[in-house]
Every structure is written in C-alpha cells, then in structure tokens.
Amino acid sequence: MTLPNPEQLLPEMAAALRQHLHSRAIVAPRFIGIRTGGIWVAQALLDEGSWDEPLGILDVSFYRDDFTQSGLHPQVRPSELPFEIEGQHLVLIDDVLMTGRTIRAALNELFDYGRPASVTLVCLLDLNARELPICPDVVGATLSLTPQQRIKLLGPAPLALELQTLDSAN
C-alpha cells in the first residue's frame, strides 16, 4: 500500500477548509488540535492557509471511553484553550479518524467548556473504520486498512505517515 504524503494533502485541505468556512459564513473560526498528531496537522494547516489565529490544544485522555481499559497515557497534559468556547465556531483537527472515539471524547471535553456555535471536523486521514457516526467535514485522504494495520503520523515537521502491522499474538 502506498501512503499519501501529508505535505501534499495540506494545500488541498486548506482550500477545502476555506471553502467550507466560506459556504457557512464563518469568518472568525477558532482552531483546536487534538494532542499530539492533531496539533501537528493543525499547525501545518494554519501555516498552509495563512491563518494567523491562536491554536487551542486538546488532550482528551480523561474523556476517552476506554480510559478504564487502557489506563492513563504517561504523557497526559492539560488542554490549553486560549479563547472562549461558548458561541464560537470551532475547527477541530485530528490526524487520523479511525473509530470516532477520540472525536467523541473531544466533543465531550469541549462542551464542558461551553456550547460552541458549530464544530467543523478536519482530519488528515479517514480510515473508514468508524464505530460511531462521526464524519469529517474536510479530509485529506481516505484509506481502508486490514484489522492488523495501523497508521502512525510522524512529525511535527515534516509530516510523514508510517504503516504499522500489529503482532497477531496481541
């Protein structure tokens, strides 16, 4: 399988996002990246689109529904949102959409801060393996993997994708 180059996806994503925001008459979006890969994609997207906006950072570890199964990741850090959530048009950015559970956790956390006017979801990759009805508004590429395959984003710069195969004994 040939993986797409994230650096080549970003110009198209920035253009698609700009069009999406324009069509919805959103003039002052607030950008939020989901730690860690989503932050890398968000920063690259902000740079590509020449958006000069502060970037919010969301760490959804405490909001995941599998928290009790997988435990706390050792590098959990607090979220950093340098703007109000209430009434704002948010652009939520993540690297890879797989099951949808990370996005669900992100939405739960955001609503704890307030009720946004809207949330636009942007993902670098959609792996077509959703367990929840969550769909990105802007996506760089859509891939289908075998159950043993995963994608890892390497970064922060340059961004690159790595295909990983899980050990069948796991």
GIKAFEN-V835648 format. One line per field, one symbol per residue. phi: phi as a letter, one per 20 degrees, with the letter a starting at -180 (. if undefined). A space follows every 10 residues. Layout:
phi->???
//
This chain:
phi->.eefegfeff fffffffgff fffeledcfd ecdegdffff fffffgffel edcfdecdde gfdffdgfed meffdfcffc debfegmeed decceceden fffgfffgfg ffeqdffacd dccfcdelcf dcfccffccf bdccdfgedc dcedaebffb dceddffffe
//
